[in-house]
Amino acid sequence: MNFGFSEEQELLRATARKFLENECPSSTVRKLMDTPEGTTPEFWAKLAEQGWLGLIFPEAYGGVGLGVVDLVVLMEEMGRVVMPGPYLSTVLLGGLALLEAGSEAQKKQWLPKIAAGETRATLALTEPNARWDAQGVTATAAATGGGAFTLSGTKLFVPDAHVADLLVVAARTGPGAVGAAAGSEDGVSLFLVPRRAPGLEVTLLPTMDQTRKLCEVKLAGVRVPADALLGVAGQGWRPLRRVLERATVALCAEMCGGAQRVLEMTTEYAKIRIAFGKPIGAYQGVKHKAADMLVEVENAKSITYYTAWAVDENAPDATLAVSMAKACVSDAYRRVAGAGIQLHGGIGFTWEHDLHLYFKRAKSSEFTFGDATHHRERVAQLINL
């Protein structure tokens, strides 16, 4: 069996690495993370020119038509440089939600614009209860005359909502009592809401990881027309679950790329940092810690690659693999980033060194789409424990 990447995928990796090393060095990352947008129009346009904003969209909608495995290759390279900006939210949340749940007309209207870099989107799912499952959706969408809806509620930790042109909002339109053991997925609907819609208020939140921008979105009687509904009313959770699975795999790949870079930075430092007359990498304690980091990284990559393949092929265990990967990679990235700081000693704790960028990204990514505890519980449920 061939477990390697294809020649085309390796070419994508090489192209992405060269591009990101030139266009997104740590100096640029530091400048961008201090801005509210987290990116620039010029950089966003270059991502569109590379075809990456439409990488997993079909060619019929202006995309490249590649799969999740190809996406994993790109996301790893983005993770290596801790690339800021609304890529995850636009392509893998808002864009994928449109692709999975939207009508043909909605897809043709919005996906080519996203792929061309003309429109940014995001997904407003989580609420103050901080749940990632269907029971966490408590915002309401009340039907009004003419097929229109009025949205009310609060969405929290919405990525890049302040720079999005379009929000995909999850709200309840029917039965499925919040907190009920059964039927909670019924009644969840998805709506397209322009960011400047009357009654919609977006507030940028302070975050530990400044490369990722999160917002609070308040819906105070936001009225949307009938054609704002994505898919069938009350049946939005199934496509939304597919979106979250693909986005989670992509996030795992990004985390693997960051962990790999931390390992490289740490081993390079261990070879040049002299203590008691020889490099610290010569000491057994440092060697063993670095070896543990390598094991963590390789295990994380292996499960991520398998999961990407399983999702691409709609394998029976794809959903299980997603949760296993997120639990494993969340822990691995956090531990690798922490060990990297420890082995760097004092310099690893300074603002001038880049390690803190990776540690903060590890912590924020750990809780995005559910932390390891959440996904271990999900694994237990999926195998009927």
C-alpha positions in Angstrom: 0.0 0.0 0.0 1.2 3.5 -0.8 0.8 5.8 2.2 2.8 8.7 0.5 1.5 11.9 -1.1 1.3 12.1 -4.9 3.7 14.0 -7.1 1.1 16.8 -7.5 0.6 17.0 -3.8 4.3 17.3 -3.1 4.5 20.0 -5.7 1.6 21.8 -3.9 3.6 21.5 -0.7 6.8 22.9 -2.2 4.9 25.8 -3.8 3.1 26.6 -0.6 6.2 26.5 1.5 8.2 28.8 -0.8 5.2 31.2 -1.1 4.6 31.4 2.6 8.2 31.7 3.6 8.5 34.7 1.2 5.1 36.3 1.8 4.4 35.4 5.5 7.6 35.4 7.6 7.4 35.9 11.3 7.9 39.7 10.9 4.8 39.9 8.7 2.9 37.7 11.1 3.7 40.0 14.0 2.6 43.1 11.9 -0.7 41.4 10.8 -1.7 40.1 14.2 -1.6 43.7 15.6 -4.2 44.8 13.1 -7.9 44.2 13.5 -8.2 42.5 10.1 -5.3 40.0 10.5 -4.5 40.3 6.8 -4.1 42.8 4.0 -6.0 43.1 0.7 -2.8 42.4 -1.2 -2.0 39.2 0.7 -5.6 38.0 0.3 -5.4 38.6 -3.4 -2.2 36.6 -3.7 -3.9 33.7 -1.9 -6.7 33.9 -4.5 -4.2 34.0 -7.3 -2.7 30.8 -6.1 -6.1 29.2 -6.3 -6.1 28.4 -2.5 -9.3 30.3 -1.7 -11.2 27.8 -3.9 -9.0 24.8 -3.4 -11.8 22.4 -2.4 -14.6 24.0 -4.4 -15.7 22.3 -7.6 -14.5 23.9 -10.8 -18.1 24.7 -11.7 -18.0 27.3 -8.9 -14.7 28.8 -9.7 -12.6 26.4 -7.5 -9.8 24.0 -8.2 -11.8 20.8 -7.3 -9.2 19.2 -5.0 -9.9 17.0 -2.0 -9.3 17.0 1.8 -6.0 15.3 1.4 -4.8 18.1 -0.8 -6.1 20.6 1.7 -4.2 18.9 4.4 -0.9 19.5 2.5 -1.7 23.2 2.2 -2.9 23.6 5.8 0.3 22.0 7.2 2.3 24.7 5.4 0.1 27.5 6.7 0.5 26.1 10.2 4.3 26.1 9.9 4.3 29.9 9.6 1.3 30.5 11.9 -0.5 32.3 9.0 -3.0 34.9 10.3 -6.1 35.9 8.5 -9.6 34.6 7.8 -8.7 31.6 5.6 -10.1 29.0 8.0 -13.3 30.9 8.5 -13.9 31.9 4.9 -13.0 28.8 3.0 -13.6 26.0 5.5 -16.5 27.3 7.5 -18.6 29.8 5.5 -17.5 28.5 2.1 -18.0 24.9 2.9 -21.4 25.6 4.5 -22.5 27.1 1.3 -21.2 24.2 -0.7 -22.8 21.6 1.6 -26.2 23.2 2.2 -26.7 25.9 -0.4 -29.0 25.7 -3.4 -27.5 25.7 -6.9 -28.3 29.4 -7.2 -26.7 30.2 -3.9 -23.5 28.3 -4.8 -23.2 30.0 -8.1 -23.8 33.4 -6.6 -21.3 33.2 -3.7 -18.6 30.5 -4.2 -16.9 32.0 -7.2 -16.7 35.3 -5.3 -15.1 33.6 -2.3 -12.6 31.7 -4.6 -11.7 35.0 -6.3 -11.1 36.7 -3.0 -14.0 39.2 -3.5 -16.1 37.9 -0.6 -15.3 36.7 2.9 -17.6 34.5 4.9 -17.7 32.8 8.3 -19.9 30.5 10.3 -21.8 31.7 13.4 -22.4 28.5 15.4 -21.2 28.6 19.0 -23.0 30.5 21.7 -22.3 31.5 25.3 -22.9 27.8 26.3 -19.6 27.0 24.4 -21.1 23.8 23.0 -20.1 22.4 19.6 -23.0 20.0 19.2 -26.6 20.7 18.0 -27.9 21.1 21.5 -25.7 24.2 21.8 -27.8 26.0 19.2 -30.4 28.1 21.0 -30.6 31.2 18.7 -34.1 31.3 17.2 -35.4 32.0 13.7 -39.1 32.9 13.8 -41.0 32.6 10.5 -42.8 35.7 9.4 -44.9 36.6 6.4 -43.8 35.8 2.9 -41.4 33.1 3.9 -39.0 35.5 5.7 -37.4 34.8 9.1 -36.4 37.0 12.1 -33.2 35.9 13.8 -32.6 36.5 17.5 -29.8 35.4 19.9 -26.1 35.7 20.6 -23.2 33.9 18.9 -19.9 33.8 20.6 -16.3 33.2 19.4 -17.3 33.6 15.8 -14.1 33.7 13.7 -13.4 36.8 11.7 -17.0 38.0 11.7 -15.8 41.6 11.8 -14.3 41.3 8.3 -16.7 38.9 6.8 -19.1 40.1 4.1 -21.4 37.1 4.8 -22.3 35.1 7.9 -23.8 31.6 7.9 -25.9 31.6 11.0 -27.2 28.5 12.7 -30.6 29.0 14.4 -33.6 27.0 15.5 -36.7 27.1 13.3 -38.6 24.1 14.8 -38.8 21.4 17.4 -35.8 19.8 19.1 -35.8 21.0 22.6 -32.5 22.4 23.8 -30.9 19.9 26.1 -33.1 17.0 24.9 -31.5 13.7 24.7 -33.1 12.9 21.4 -34.2 15.0 18.4 -31.9 17.9 19.2 -30.5 18.0 15.7 -34.0 18.5 14.3 -35.0 22.1 13.9 -31.5 23.6 13.3 -31.5 25.8 10.1 -28.8 27.7 8.3 -29.2 31.3 7.1 -27.1 33.7 5.0 -26.9 37.0 6.7 -25.0 40.1 5.4 -22.7 41.5 8.1 -24.3 44.9 7.7 -27.9 43.6 8.1 -30.0 45.8 10.4 -30.1 44.4 13.9 -26.8 42.5 13.6 -24.0 43.7 15.9 -20.4 42.4 15.7 -17.9 43.0 18.5 -14.2 42.0 18.2 -13.1 40.1 21.3 -9.6 40.1 23.0 -7.9 36.8 22.4 -4.7 35.1 23.7 -3.8 34.1 20.1 -3.7 37.4 18.3 -3.3 35.6 14.9 -6.9 34.4 15.2 -9.6 37.0 15.5 -12.9 36.0 17.3 -16.1 38.0 17.7 -19.4 38.3 19.5 -22.3 38.5 17.2 -25.7 39.7 18.5 -28.8 39.1 16.5 -31.5 41.5 17.6 -34.5 40.8 15.4 -32.5 40.4 12.2 -34.9 40.0 9.3 -33.8 37.9 6.4 -35.8 36.9 3.2 -36.9 33.4 2.3 -33.9 33.0 -0.1 -31.5 33.4 2.8 -32.3 29.9 4.0 -29.6 27.4 3.2 -31.2 24.0 2.3 -34.3 22.8 4.0 -35.7 24.5 7.1 -34.9 22.4 10.2 -32.5 20.1 8.4 -29.3 22.1 8.7 -27.4 20.1 11.2 -26.5 17.2 8.9 -24.6 19.4 6.3 -23.2 21.5 9.1 -21.8 18.3 10.7 -20.0 17.5 7.4 -18.6 21.1 7.4 -17.3 20.7 10.9 -15.7 17.4 10.2 -13.7 18.8 7.2 -12.8 21.9 9.0 -11.6 19.9 12.0 -9.3 17.8 9.7 -7.9 20.9 8.2 -7.3 22.4 11.6 -5.5 19.2 12.7 -3.2 19.5 9.7 -2.5 23.1 10.5 -1.6 22.0 14.1 0.7 19.3 12.7 2.5 21.9 10.6 3.0 24.1 13.7 4.2 21.3 15.8 6.7 20.2 13.1 8.1 23.7 13.0 8.5 23.9 16.8 10.4 20.6 16.7 12.7 21.9 14.0 13.3 25.2 15.9 14.1 23.3 19.0 16.5 20.8 17.5 18.3 23.6 15.6 18.7 25.5 18.9 19.9 22.4 20.8 22.7 22.1 18.3 24.1 25.6 18.7 23.3 26.4 22.4 26.5 25.6 24.4 26.3 24.7 28.1 29.3 23.4 30.1 31.4 23.3 27.0 29.1 21.4 24.6 25.8 21.7 22.8 22.8 21.1 25.0 21.6 18.5 22.4 24.5 16.3 23.5 22.9 15.8 26.9 20.6 12.8 27.4 17.8 14.8 29.1 17.5 17.0 26.0 17.8 14.2 23.6 15.0 12.2 25.2 12.7 15.2 25.4 13.3 16.0 21.7 12.7 12.3 20.8 9.4 12.5 22.7 8.5 15.6 20.6 9.3 13.7 17.4 7.0 10.8 18.4 4.2 13.3 19.2 4.5 15.0 15.8 4.7 11.8 13.8 1.7 10.2 15.6 -0.3 13.4 15.0 0.6 13.5 11.3 -0.3 9.8 10.8 -3.8 10.0 12.3 -4.4 13.3 10.5 -3.4 11.9 7.1 -5.6 8.8 7.6 -8.5 10.9 8.7 -8.2 13.2 5.6 -8.3 10.1 3.4 -11.3 8.6 5.3 -13.2 11.9 4.9 -12.3 12.1 1.2 -13.5 8.5 0.6 -16.5 8.7 2.9 -15.2 5.8 4.8 -17.5 4.2 7.5 -15.2 5.3 10.3 -14.6 8.8 9.0 -16.6 10.5 11.9 -14.8 8.4 14.5 -11.5 9.2 12.9 -12.2 12.9 13.0 -12.7 12.9 16.8 -9.8 10.6 17.4 -7.5 12.9 15.3 -8.7 16.1 17.1 -8.2 14.6 20.5 -4.7 13.3 19.6 -3.4 16.3 17.8 -4.8 18.8 20.3 -2.7 17.2 23.0 0.3 16.7 20.8 0.6 20.3 19.7 0.2 21.6 23.2 2.8 19.3 24.6 5.3 19.8 21.8 4.9 23.6 22.0 5.4 23.5 25.8 8.5 21.2 25.5 9.9 23.5 22.9 9.7 26.5 25.2 11.2 24.4 28.1 14.2 23.3 26.0 14.8 26.8 24.8 15.2 28.0 28.4 14.8 31.7 29.1 14.9 32.8 25.5 11.8 30.7 24.8 9.7 32.9 27.2 10.6 36.2 25.5 8.3 38.2 23.2 11.2 38.5 20.7 11.3 34.8 20.1 8.7 33.2 17.8 7.9 30.2 20.1 5.1 32.0 21.9 3.3 32.4 18.6 3.1 28.7 18.2 2.2 28.0 21.9 -0.7 30.5 21.7 -1.9 29.0 18.4 -1.7 25.5 20.0 -3.8 26.6 22.9 -6.4 28.4 20.7 -6.6 25.5 18.3 -6.9 23.0 21.1 -10.4 24.4 22.0 -11.6 25.2 18.4 -14.2 22.6 17.3 -14.0 21.0 20.7 -11.0 20.1 22.9 -9.6 16.7 23.5 -12.0 15.9 26.4 -15.0 16.7 24.2 -13.8 14.5 21.4 -12.8 11.6 23.7 -16.4 11.6 24.9 -17.6 11.7 21.3 -15.4 8.7 20.5 -16.8 6.8 23.5 -20.4 7.5 22.3 -19.5 6.5 18.7 -18.2 3.1 19.9 -21.2 2.7 22.2 -19.3 2.9 25.5 
